[in-house]
Amino acid sequence: MVLASAGGNTVPVIARLAATSPDRVREVIHRFNDEGMASLDPRWAGGRPLPDHR
């Protein structure tokens, strides 16, 4: 999405290319503008939370 934006594509075009919503495209681009490359790291964690062993 970021590369498509840098290439001059509009949000609606990028949304169609990525099969997502224009709001999601804007969210990704704004986060990239705020955080740079770090914004591209996945932010999810799968599975059950680990038990607290304090």
C-alpha positions, 0 to 999 in steps of 0.5 A, a space after each residue: 500500500 505504501 509503495 502504491 501510494 508513493 507511486 501516485 495511486 489514489 486511495 480508492 485504486 490502492 484499496 481495490 488492488 489490495 482488496 481492502 477498504 479505503 479506510 484501511 489504506 488510509 490507516 496504513 499510510 498514516 501509520 507509515 508517515 508517523 512511524 516509518 518502517 517500524 509501522 510495517 512490523 506485524 502487531 498481532 500475537 497469536 494463541 493464548 496469553 502466557 500465564 503470569 509467573 510473578 
